[in-house]
């Protein structure tokens, strides 16, 4: 939550059942005013009468209403003293609900509110409401965060990701597992508080009316279930007490009524006279029986849909590191729904399919729990594969089952690749690819299948790249992925997903070719990716994701040009990136992601200017980068990356001052960088990047002292650099391109010894 301008008066003391923390940008767009919508939904919710006054799972009495709920725009008086009012409201709130999105991650206000709430001893009463992005994308190796795709960007603020240590600081060795409710669309993008808005979006994207209505109805149920998950957490009851119990009860009631009315209709059918006299009544009873039967089937379908919801729409919540004690009841809830299906028609193919997906999700829960043995997930995945394979074999022409089997193979590939079993992952991905190739061949006009095929090629390429000497094989499948992406865009040039896939494919090909052949071949692909981003920007000049994509392409292109010793051309790309990212920062000055991107662009431009021997221009660029690094470090004191960026900026400025023969200034900046590195290592001694910075810091200082003819100090620091290098070598932390520095440092030490003897 971000504050309005602070005034002078204070809010009167008041207890709140919940406090909604959010970034105001997540509460402004029509049909996406999440804070306002959730606030209203909580305060008007009718708590079931049989729960009111009872004791919940925490041993507390359940209240009659969820009231009041704190939201700053209506809960703070116009003349509130912001800091005191918000602090008091947090202290007097029983629960904290955090609206999670990439925008919220950039807000230091939201982060501070979470930290304050945790420090007050209520860490176990925080509920995450995901409205956009991906939880833990910035710290989970199993996930990838793409700057150009908001659905993959981190949505959990840093304070939400880690526990507090005994000093009240974030402990990055212990990650938290907050309860999370998922309001996102199935593809991870931002949903809508109004399902009709989602329906309109589907129709605009080319879905037919029936599909749009079905998907919108399913999303409406997801919205309701996500809301109920938050309510269940506040009330201290199990979620099924608010959802499944009523559905199962209504199902049984409808079935009993249907049987009763069928008996009435049958008996009246045997009494001709009575039927003649009471024909109208008989017809009414028959009609009611038919309606009840239909209602029974509808409710049964709702039970199936609930399982379908948990299998698919709630999947990302299951991935969001649900606490261990909450995982077992979550699994049991799925099992109960499966049992209800088994009591009806568990042998049906549709129900078996839902059970298979349940197994996949339960496997995900195990894999995401660091306290459980990952090998226990494999039997679940194998059972899911067995069901999927049997369904695909029984109905080889059923494309849904075939796609499910492909997804199952892909999931097994993802798991095994994450475990380092690249060969096994390659086999699974290859099996998935075989299916996707067959499906795409059967329906060449189906663009979704073609899209899936392109993704499958990319997945296989990812595995091949992990195998020794797999670059060429990876390049071949990436080539197919790129070819498919080009075909998709040719057929539907206005489809944003297809355009993004083509941009990603070109960027990946550039990276692969950079490793295989060199920067010149990679340059062509980076140019293609840049052209795609710019063409899309021409149509949507205000689209921030497209601007971010263009920045990424420009920076990659600048890097390869600099690698080819073309600093003037590289500088042009870096300056273009600077121009775009400055416009982003201007419109969103608190966005730390944009600010860090600006820091990178300034440093890259400074590097190009230095290569052109424009040292004063380079100095100006690096000073601008230092100002940004100071700002980020000041407002993100517990973020190691931002603190390290500050150290790097001092080092880069030291290099420029040394090139300008301003050795005193160079030494001051090098010493500052080294001290900051040492301080960071106190809390993160196993950080290899920081260990490498420690070596580089001593080496830079030694070189600066050589310029002043202070060979004793130069030798002392060169020796420290050498010891650090050998320690890294013995710890297997030395990168391949750092190996030559050991010999180079030894030579410098011998030279310094000779100089010391002469002087």
N, C-alpha and C positions, 0 to 999 in steps of 0.2 A: 504494500500500500504506500503510495506517495502522498506527502502532505500538501494541503493548500497553504498559502502564505500564513505564517504564524501571527497571532494577535496577542492580546494581553490577559484575557480573563480565563478562568478555569472551569472545567466541566464538573458539575456536581457528582459526588461519589455515587456509583451505581454498579450493581453486579450484572455481569453478562454471562449468558450460557455459552456463547461462542463469539470469537473475534475473527473477522474475515480480513486477511492480509492479501493485498493484490497491487498490481501496477495499474494506474489509471488508464493506460493505453488499452488494457484488456476489458475496459468497461465503457467504451465510447461508441463502438460500431453497432449499427442497427442489427437486431437479432443476435448480438453477441455481447450484450451487457451482462457479463457473467456475474459480477458481484451483486448487481441489483437483482437479477433473477434468482440467484441462490439465496440471497437475504430474504426475499419474499417467500420462496418455497419453504424455507425452514420455519419462518414465523407463522405461516398459515397451515402447516401440516397438522392434520388431525391424528393425534396419537391414539392407537387402538384402545378402546375402553378397558379391555381386560388387562392391559399393561399398566395403566395409570395407577400409581400408588403401590405397585409391587416392587420387590427388591431386584435390582439388576445384577449383572455379573460382577460388578465392582462393589456390591453390597450397599448400593445407594438406592434411595427411593426415586422412582421414575415420576417426573413432574407431569403436569397436565398439558404443558405447551413448551415449545422450544422458543423461549422469549425471556429477555430481549437478546438480540444479536447485534454486535457492534460492527458498523460500517461507517467509515469516517465521513462520507459525504452527507449522511443524514444524522449520524450520532453525535458529531461534534458541533457545538454552537459556532456561529459565524466568527465570534471573537475569541475562540479557544486558543489557549497557549498550547501549541501543537505538541512539543516534546513532553510536557507534563500530562496533557490529556491522553495522548496515545499510550504513554507508559502506564498511567493509572488504569486505562481500559484493558491493557494487556494483563496487568496484575490482578484485575478483578474479573477476568474471563476464565471460564473453566476449560474451554477448548480453543485451539487456534486452527483455523481452516486457511490453508495457503493455496491461492489460485496459481497453479504452476504453468509457466510458459517460458519460451526463450526470452520474451520481454521482461518477465519477472526476474529472470536470472541476472539481467543487467541492472536491476534496481538495488542500490545499496540500502534503501529504506526497508524493502521487504526482507532483505538479509538481516538487517539489524533487529527487526521485529521478531524474527524467528530466534535469533540468538538471545534476545532479552527473555522471550518466553521459556526457552530451554534453561537459561540460568536461574529462572524462578522455580525450577524443580518440576516443571510440567512437560518434560520432554516426551512422555508417553501419551500425551493428549494433543498431539499434532496430527492433523489429517490433511493429506495432499489431494487437491482437486485438479487433475490434469486436463487442461483445455487445449493444449497444443504442444508439439515437440516430443522428445523422447527422454524418459527418466534415466539418469545416470549415464547418458551418452558420453559425457566428458571423462568418465573414470572407469568405464566398463570396457575391457578389451574385446568383449564379444560384440560390441556395438561400434558402429562407425558414424561419426558426426560430420555431415557435409555442410559447409557454410552456406551453400546455395540452396539447400533444401531445409525449410523450417521444420518439416515433420521429423527430421533426424537431429535437430539441434537440442542441446541440453535444456530441460524444462525445470529441473530441480535446482533452486538456489543453493549455493554452497553450504550454507548453515543447515540445510535440510539433509545433506548427504552424510554428515559425520557426527559422531557422538562428542560430548564435551569431556575434557580431561578434568583432573582434580583442581586445576587452576581456572576452570571455566573457559578454556580455549578449545578450539576445534581439534580433535584428535584424528589425524588423517590415517592412522593405522586401524581405526575402528569405524566402519561405515554404518550408518543407521539404515533401518528398513521401515520407513514410514507407511502407515496405512494409506492406501491411495484409491481414489475413485476416478474413473476414466470417462471424461466427457468428449473425448476426441472422436473424429470420424474413423472408420475402419482403416484408412490409409495413414493414420497418424496426424493428419492435418486438423486445423481448428474446426470444431463442430459449430452448432448453432443452438441457441436456447429455444428456437422455434423450429420444430421438425419440418414445417412447411417450407421454410427457407432452404433447408437441405434438399427437399423435393424439387424446388425450383432450380437449384443448382444442378441436380442430376438431369433434369430435362434440358437445361442449357448445354450440358456436356454430351448430349446425344442419346441418353437412355430413353427407352420407350416408357409410356405412362404407367404400365403395369409394374415394370421393374422399379421405377422411381417411387411408386406408392409403397411397394413391398419393402424397399430399402429404407424409406423414410419411416415406415411403421416400426421396423426393427430398430432404427436409431432412436425413435421415441421411447421404446421400451428400455434401451440402453440408458438414455437420459434419466428415466425414472429409477432404474436400478442403481445407477451411480449416485443419484440423490439419496435413495434409501440407504446406501452404504454409509454415507456421511451421517444420516439420521441415526442409523443403528449404532454407529460409533459414539455419538453424543449420548444416546439413551443408555448405552451399555448393554445392548441385547444382540443376539445373533441376527444376521441379515435375514435368514430364512423365516424368522418370526414375523417379518414384515412383508415377505414376498411369497415364498413357496406354500406356507401354511394355508393362506387364503385360496390360492389356486387349486391346491389338492382338495380342499374342503368343497369348493364350488364344483369341482369335477365330480366328486362322489355324490353330491346333492343332485346335480343335473342327471347323472346316470340313474339314480334311484327314481327320480321323477319320470324319466323317460320309460323305465320299466313299468312303473305304476300306470302311466297313461296308455302304454301299449296293452296292458292287461284289460283296462277299461274298454279300450277300443275293440279288442278281440271279443270280449263278452257281449258287448252291444251288437257286434256283427252277427252273433248267433241268435239274437232275439229280434226277429224280423218286425214283429208288431211294435216292440219298444223302439226299435230303430226308426220305424215309420213315424211313430208318435213324437219321438225325440230326435228326429234326424238332424235338426240344426245343432243340438247339443253334441251328438256323436261327431259331427264334422268338426265342431270347435275343439272337442277333446282330441280327436285325431291330429288336428292341426297343432295343438299344443304339444302333443307327444312328439310330433315331427320337429317342432322348434326346440324342445328339450334335447332330443337326440342330436340335433345340429349343434346345440350349445355344448353338449358333452364332448362332441368331436372338436369343437373350437377350443374348449379348455384343455383338452388333451394336446392339441396342437400348440397351445400356449406353453404347456410343460415342455414340449419338445423345443419350442422357440427359446425357452429359458435356458435349457442346456446348450442350445445353439449359441445363445448370447454369451454364456460363460466360456464356451469353447473358442469363440472367435472374437467378439467385441471386448470381453473382459481379459483376453489373452495378455494384453500389454500391462494390465494391472498386476497380473500374476508375475510378470517379468520384473516388476518394480520393487523387488526385494521386500516382499511382505514378511513381517516378523515371523520367526520360527513358530511361536506359539499360535499364530493365526493361520499358519499354512495347513495344519492338520484339519481343523474344522472346515477350511476352504475345500480341501480334498474330499472330506466327508460329505459336504453339501453337494458336490458333483455326484458322488456315489449314490446319495439318496435319490437324486433325480434320475440317475441311471436305473436304480431299482424300481422306480415308479414306471419307467418304460418297460422294464422286464416283466412287470406284472400285467402289462397290456399286450404288447406285440414286440417283444425284445428281439425277435428273429427277423424283423423287417430290415431291409437293407439300409433304409434311412436311419433307423435307430442304431444299427451296428456302426454306421458311419460316425454318428455323434459320439458313440462310445470310444471309437478309435481316436477321435480328436481329443476327447477327454484324457486319454492316456498320454497323448503328446503334451498336453498342457500340464499334467501332473509330473511328467518328466522334466518339463521346464522348471517347475517349482524346486525339484531336487537339485537340478544343475545350478540354480541361482542361490542355493543355500550353502554357504561355505562350510557349515558344520556337518553336512551330509556327504556321504561317499558318492561321487559322480557316477561310479560304475553301476549304482542302483537304478539310474535312469535308463540305462541301456535295455534292460528287460522290458520296460514299459514301451520304449520306442520299437523294440522288436515285435511286441504284441500288436502295437498299432500298425506296424508294417504288415504283419500277418493278416490282420483284418482288411487292410487296404488292398493287399495283393489278392485276397480271396474275392473281395467285391469286384475288383477290376477283372479278375478271371471269369467270374460268374456273368458279368455284364460288360464284355469287352467293347461294346459300342456306346457304353455310358461314359460320356466325356467327363462328367463330374467326378466319377470314381477314378478315372484315369488321371485327372488333374490332382485329386487327393493323393494318389500314390506318388505322383511326382513331388508333391509338397512333402510327403513323408520321407522320401529319399533325400530331398534337399535338407530337411531338418536333421536327418542322421549325418549328412555331410557337414552341416554347420557344427554339430556337436563334436564329431571326430576331428574336424579341422581345428576347432578350438582346443582340443586336447593334444594337438600336435601330430595327429595321425593323418598326414597329408595324403599318403597312398590310399588309405581306406576312404577318406573323404573324396578323393578323385573318383573312386569306383561308384560311390553313391551319387555324386554329381553327374557322372556319365550316364547312370541309369535314369536319372531324372531328365537329362537331356534327350535320351532316346525317346522317352514318352512325349516330351514337348515337341520333338521333331515330327513324330508320327501324328500328333494332334494338329500341328500346324499344316502338315501336308494334306490332311483330310479336309481341313477348312482354311484354304489359303487366303480367303477373304476376311477371316476373323482376325481383326487387328489385336485383340487382347491376347490371343494365342501367340501371335507373332511377337508381341511384347514380352510374354513369358519366355519365349524361346531366346530372345536376346539376353534376358537376364540369366537364363541357364548357361548360356555360353560364357557369360562373365563369371558366374560361380565356378565353373570348371577351370577357367583361367586363373582364378584366385588360388585354387588348390595346386595347379601346376606351377605357379610361381613359387610355391613353398617347397617344391622338390628340387634337388640339386640338378642344375642344368636344364631347368624347366622353362627358361625364358622363351625359347623358340616355340615350344608347344603352346605355351600360354599366348604368345603373339598370334598363333594361328586361330585359336578359338576367340580371342579378342577381335580378330579380324572379322569373324562371322558375326559377332555381336554388333560390331560397327556397321556391317553391311545390312543387317536386319534393322538397325536403328535408322539408317538412311532410307530404307524402303518404307518404314513407318511414316517418316516425316514427308516423304514424297507423296504418299497416299493421303495423309491428313496433316498438311502443313500448319494448321491452326491448333492442333492438339498439343497442349502445353506439356503433358507427360511425355509424349513422344519426342518433343523438342529437347526436353531435359535429358532424356535417355541418350540422344545423339550427342549432346554436349558432354555428358559424362563419359560416353564411349570414346570420344576424341581425346578427352583429357587423359583417360587411362592409357590409350594407345601412345600418347606422348610420353607418359611416364615409362611405359614398357620399352619403347624405342630408345629412350634416353639410356636405358641400361643395356640394350642389345647392340645398338649401332652408334648412337651418339646424338649430339645436340641438334645437328642440322635436320635429321629426319624427325626428331621430336618436335622441332620448331614448326613443321608443317601442320602437325596435329593441334598444337597449341594455337596456331593461327586459325585453324578451322573452328576450334572451340570458341575463340574470341569472336569470330564472325557470327556464329550462332547466337551468342549472348547479345551482341550488338544489334542484330536483326530483331531479336525478341524485344530488346529495349526500345527500339524505334516504335514498336507497336504499343508498348506499355512503359513509357519513360519514367513513371513513378514507382515501378515495381522494384522494391528493395532487394528481393531475392535475385532478380536478374542483374541488378547492379553488383551484387556480391559475386555472382558468377563471372561477370566481366572483369572484376578486380582480380579474381583468382587466375583467370587466363592471362591477363596482362602481366602479373607478377611472374608466372611460369615462363612466359615468353621473354620477359626481361632477363630472367636467370640464364636461359640458354644463349641469349645474345651476349651476355656478359661472359659466359663460358667460352664463346667463340671469339673473345677479345674484340667485341664490338660495343664498347661502353657508351658511345654516343647514341646508337640505336637502342640500347638497353634503357638508357636514361629517358628516352621518349616514352617507352612503355611504362616505366615507373611513374613518370609525371602524369600520364593519363590515369593510372590507377589512383594517384594522389588526388587528382581533380574529382574523381567519382566519390572516393571515400570521404573527402572533405565535405561534399554535399550531404552525405549520409549523417556525418557527425553534426553538421549544422542543424539538421532537422531533428536529431535525437542525440543531444550532447551527453546524455547520461548512459548511453549504450556502450558498455565496456568492450563488447565484441568489436564494434566499429572503431573504438579508440585504439584497441590493440592492433587492428588492421592498419590504422593510420601510422602507428609506431613502426610496424614492419615496412610500410611503404617509404616512410622518411629514411629509415636506415638503408634500404635498398638504393634509393636515390642518392644517398650520401656515398655509398660504395661505388656507384657509377661515376659520381663526380670525382671521387678520389682517383679512380682509374684514369680519368681524363686530366689528372693533376690540377683540378680546380679545388684546391685545398680549402680556401675560404668558403666556397659554396658547400663543400662537404661538411665543414664545421657547422655551418648554419643548419643544414639538414639534421645532423646528429644532435645539435642542441634542441631543435624542435622535438625530436624523438625523446630526448631526456626529459623535457617538460611533461610530455605525455606519460612517460614511465613514472615520474614522480607523482603525478595525479592519480594514476591507477594504483600505485603502491600505497599511497596515503589512505585511499578509501577502501582498499582491499588488503588490509594488513596480514590476513591469514592466508592469502592466496600466494602460494610459493612461486607460481609462474610469473605473476606480476612483480613480485619482489626480485626474482631473478632477472626479469627484463630491465629493472633499474640497474642492476649490477652490470649487465651487458652494455647498457647505454654508456655507463662510465668508462668501460673498457674501450668501446669504439671511439669515444671522444679522446681518450688517452692516445689511441693510435694516430688520430689526426694531429694532436698537439706534438707528438713525437716527430711526425713527418714535417711539421712546421718548425722543428728544432726548438720548440718551447718545452724543454725537458722538465722543468719544475712543474709546470701545469700537467704534463703527461704523468709524472710520478704521483701527483695528488689524485688524479682520477684513477690511476691504476690501484693505488693504495685503498681508495674508497671502495672500488669494485671488489678487491680482495677481502676487505673486512666484511662486506655484505655477504660474500660467498661463505666465509667462515661461519658467520652467524646463522645462515640458512642450514649449513651442514650440522650445526648443533642439534637441530630438530629433525634432520633427515639425512643421517650419515650414510645411508645406503643409496642415495640418489647418485647414479652414475654421471648424469649430466653435470651436477654440482661438483663432483670429484674431478671431472675434466676441467671445469672452470677454475678449480683450485690450482691445478697444474699450469694452465694458461696464464693465470694471474701472476704466479711467481716468475714465469718465463718472460712475460711482458715487462715486469719490474726490472728484471736482470738486464734486458736489452736497453731499457731507459738509462740505467746506471752506467752502462758501457758508454753511452753518449756523453756522460759527465766525467769520464775517466776514473770513476769510483769503482775500481775493479774488485775490491774486497766485498762491497755490498752486492755487486753484480754476481760474483762467484757464490756468495751465500744463497741468493735467491735462485741461481741456476742449479745449485745442488739440491735445494728444496723441490724444484721442478722435476729434477731427475728422480729423486726418491718417490715423488708422487707418480711419475710415469711407471717406474718399476713396480710399485704397489698395484697400480691398475693392471699391469701386465700379469702379475702373479695372481690377481683376482679375476682374471679373464674379463676384465672390463675395458680393455684397450681396443678401440676400434681399429679396423684394418688400415685405414688411412693415417692413423696416428703412430704406426710402428716405426716409421722412419724418424720420428722425433727423438726416439731413444738414442740412436746413433748421432743425430744432429746435436742433441744436448751434451752427449759425451765429448764431442769435438769442441763445443763451446767451452766446456769446463777445462779441457786441456789448454785451449788458447788463453783462457783467463789466468790459468796458473802461470803461464809463460809471461803474460803481461804483468802480473803481480810481482814476479821475480825481478823484472827489469826496473820496476818502480819501487 
